[in-house]
Amino acid sequence: MNKGVIFLVAVVLKALASFLASAYDPSPLQDFCVAIDEPKNAAFVNGKFCKNPNPTLDEDFFYHGLNIPANTENLVGSNVIIVNNPPHIHPRASEILIVLEGTLLAGFVTSNPENRLISKVQNKGDVFVFSFGLIHFQFNTENTYAVTIAALGGQNPGVFTIANATFGSNPPINSDILARAFQLDKKVVKYLQAVFQWEDTENEGAIKL
């Protein structure tokens, strides 16, 4: 086999290998990263400001109060830490949800063209897994409190709440575009944008404070 053919085969194999490569979260560079609001005295690790590990306390890993019902008198009827329960996406992680108390309807929607709804009623002790990057939700179906624990498979999973992003973007999406996309009357779109704190203006560019 001449050198030209060998070189060509090597290039092809390298190109094929590049298609098989996958990306994932960077490995932690230290034992833990306690998030901190003030970066002045923090360590910058994997794109995050972390508390200096030397003065870290046991309280940094402890939370008391999951057994105490929280106030759910809000727009979405829930009180959660970090994650939200209306239809949303985590662009960089899958999620697992464990029900400790109550009953929830949990589900997600597959991608186009199927857009198939996969859902299940969860009771105490049940677990549900939401696939990476898919629209999903949890809904309390009973007139009692529900308590859950959610864990996400990424250091920075992100959250993209569908309604907030669509009708509360900054600046707002032109209402004609949303009316056509959702097959809604423009007045309905204007109403939804107002619900998500946007002032109804001529140029649709001002935030309602």
C-alpha positions as CSV (number, residue, x, y, z in Angstrom):
1,M,0.0,0.0,0.0
2,N,1.6,3.3,-1.0
3,K,2.0,6.2,1.3
4,G,-0.8,8.3,-0.3
5,V,-3.4,5.6,0.4
6,I,-2.2,5.2,4.0
7,F,-2.4,9.0,4.6
8,L,-5.9,9.0,3.1
9,V,-7.1,6.2,5.3
10,A,-5.6,7.9,8.4
11,V,-7.5,11.1,7.5
12,V,-10.8,9.3,7.0
13,L,-10.4,7.4,10.4
14,K,-9.6,10.6,12.2
15,A,-12.7,12.3,10.7
16,L,-14.9,9.4,11.7
17,A,-13.5,9.5,15.2
18,S,-14.4,13.2,15.5
19,F,-18.1,12.4,14.8
20,L,-18.0,9.9,17.7
21,A,-16.6,12.4,20.2
22,S,-18.9,13.5,23.0
23,A,-18.8,16.4,25.5
24,Y,-19.7,16.5,29.1
25,D,-19.3,18.5,32.3
26,P,-15.7,19.2,33.3
27,S,-14.5,17.0,36.2
28,P,-14.5,18.8,39.5
29,L,-11.1,20.3,40.4
30,Q,-11.7,20.1,44.1
31,D,-13.7,18.0,46.6
32,F,-16.7,20.4,46.6
33,C,-17.8,23.8,45.5
34,V,-20.0,25.8,47.9
35,A,-21.7,28.6,45.9
36,I,-21.0,32.1,47.0
37,D,-22.6,35.4,46.1
38,E,-19.6,37.6,46.8
39,P,-16.7,36.7,44.5
40,K,-14.2,38.9,46.3
41,N,-12.7,36.2,48.4
42,A,-13.9,33.2,46.4
43,A,-12.1,30.7,44.3
44,F,-13.0,30.5,40.6
45,V,-13.5,26.8,39.7
46,N,-15.0,25.4,36.5
47,G,-16.6,28.7,35.7
48,K,-18.2,29.1,39.1
49,F,-17.4,31.2,42.2
50,C,-16.8,28.8,45.1
51,K,-16.3,29.5,48.7
52,N,-12.7,29.1,49.9
53,P,-12.7,25.4,51.1
54,N,-10.6,26.1,54.2
55,P,-13.3,28.0,56.2
56,T,-16.2,25.8,54.9
57,L,-18.6,24.9,57.7
58,D,-21.0,21.9,58.1
59,E,-23.9,24.4,57.7
60,D,-22.8,24.9,54.1
61,F,-24.0,21.4,53.4
62,F,-27.1,21.3,55.6
63,Y,-30.6,22.6,55.1
64,H,-33.4,22.4,57.7
65,G,-37.1,22.8,56.8
66,L,-38.1,20.4,54.1
67,N,-40.8,19.1,56.4
68,I,-42.3,22.6,56.8
69,P,-45.0,23.4,54.2
70,A,-44.1,26.5,52.2
71,N,-46.3,29.3,50.9
72,T,-47.8,28.3,47.5
73,E,-49.9,31.4,47.0
74,N,-48.2,32.4,43.8
75,L,-48.7,32.4,40.0
76,V,-47.7,28.7,39.5
77,G,-49.0,27.4,42.8
78,S,-45.8,26.0,44.0
79,N,-42.7,26.8,46.2
80,V,-39.5,25.2,45.1
81,I,-35.8,25.6,45.5
82,I,-33.6,26.0,42.3
83,V,-36.0,24.2,40.0
84,N,-39.5,25.2,38.8
85,N,-42.5,23.0,38.2
86,P,-44.3,24.6,35.2
87,P,-43.2,23.2,31.8
88,H,-39.5,23.9,31.6
89,I,-36.2,22.6,30.1
90,H,-32.8,21.9,31.6
91,P,-30.5,22.4,28.6
92,R,-27.5,20.7,30.2
93,A,-28.8,17.9,32.4
94,S,-31.4,15.2,33.0
95,E,-33.4,15.2,36.2
96,I,-34.7,12.7,38.8
97,L,-37.7,13.5,41.0
98,I,-38.5,11.7,44.2
99,V,-41.9,12.2,46.0
100,L,-41.6,12.3,49.8
101,E,-45.2,13.4,50.5
102,G,-48.4,13.9,48.4
103,T,-49.3,13.0,44.8
104,L,-47.9,14.6,41.6
105,L,-48.6,14.2,37.9
106,A,-45.1,14.3,36.3
107,G,-44.3,14.1,32.6
108,F,-42.3,15.2,29.6
109,V,-42.8,15.7,25.9
110,T,-40.6,14.0,23.2
111,S,-39.1,16.1,20.4
112,N,-40.6,16.7,16.9
113,P,-42.2,15.3,15.0
114,E,-43.9,12.9,17.6
115,N,-44.3,15.4,20.5
116,R,-45.5,12.4,22.5
117,L,-46.5,13.0,26.1
118,I,-45.1,10.6,28.6
119,S,-46.5,11.0,32.1
120,K,-47.2,9.2,35.3
121,V,-49.0,9.9,38.6
122,Q,-46.4,9.8,41.4
123,N,-47.2,8.9,45.0
124,K,-45.1,8.8,48.1
125,G,-41.9,6.9,47.4
126,D,-42.2,7.1,43.6
127,V,-39.4,8.2,41.3
128,F,-39.6,9.8,37.8
129,V,-36.7,10.6,35.4
130,F,-36.8,13.4,32.9
131,S,-34.6,13.1,29.9
132,F,-31.9,15.6,29.0
133,G,-33.2,18.8,27.3
134,L,-36.9,17.8,27.0
135,I,-39.9,19.9,28.1
136,H,-41.2,18.5,31.4
137,F,-43.4,19.4,34.4
138,Q,-44.7,18.4,37.8
139,F,-48.2,19.2,39.0
140,N,-49.8,18.6,42.4
141,T,-53.1,16.9,41.6
142,E,-54.5,16.9,45.2
143,N,-55.7,19.5,47.7
144,T,-52.8,18.7,50.1
145,Y,-49.2,19.7,50.2
146,A,-46.6,17.7,48.2
147,V,-42.9,17.5,49.1
148,T,-40.3,16.3,46.5
149,I,-36.6,16.2,46.1
150,A,-35.1,16.8,42.6
151,A,-31.6,16.1,41.5
152,L,-30.0,17.1,38.2
153,G,-27.1,15.4,36.4
154,G,-24.9,18.4,35.8
155,Q,-22.9,21.0,37.6
156,N,-24.7,23.8,35.7
157,P,-28.0,22.3,34.4
158,G,-29.7,25.6,33.7
159,V,-33.4,26.2,33.5
160,F,-35.6,27.5,30.7
161,T,-39.2,28.0,31.8
162,I,-41.3,27.9,28.6
163,A,-44.0,30.5,29.4
164,N,-41.5,33.0,31.0
165,A,-39.1,32.8,28.1
166,T,-41.8,32.9,25.4
167,F,-44.1,35.6,26.8
168,G,-41.7,37.4,29.1
169,S,-38.5,37.7,27.1
170,N,-36.4,40.8,27.3
171,P,-37.1,42.6,25.1
172,P,-40.5,41.0,24.2
173,I,-41.0,38.9,21.1
174,N,-43.2,40.7,18.6
175,S,-46.8,39.7,19.3
176,D,-47.5,39.0,15.6
177,I,-44.9,36.3,15.7
178,L,-46.3,34.7,18.8
179,A,-49.9,35.0,17.5
180,R,-49.0,33.1,14.3
181,A,-46.8,30.5,16.1
182,F,-49.4,29.6,18.7
183,Q,-52.4,30.2,16.5
184,L,-53.8,32.7,19.0
185,D,-55.6,36.0,18.6
186,K,-53.1,38.9,19.1
187,K,-55.2,40.2,22.0
188,V,-54.6,36.9,23.8
189,V,-50.8,37.2,23.2
190,K,-50.9,40.8,24.5
191,Y,-52.7,39.6,27.6
192,L,-50.2,36.8,28.2
193,Q,-47.3,39.2,27.8
194,A,-48.9,41.5,30.4
195,V,-49.2,38.6,32.8
196,F,-45.5,38.0,32.5
197,Q,-44.8,41.6,33.5
198,W,-44.5,43.3,30.1
199,E,-46.1,46.7,29.5
200,D,-48.3,46.9,26.4
201,T,-46.5,49.6,24.4
202,E,-46.3,50.5,20.8
203,N,-42.7,49.3,20.3
204,E,-43.1,46.3,22.7
205,G,-39.8,47.2,24.3
206,A,-40.4,48.5,27.9
207,I,-40.3,46.5,31.1
208,K,-43.2,47.0,33.5
209,L,-41.7,47.8,36.8
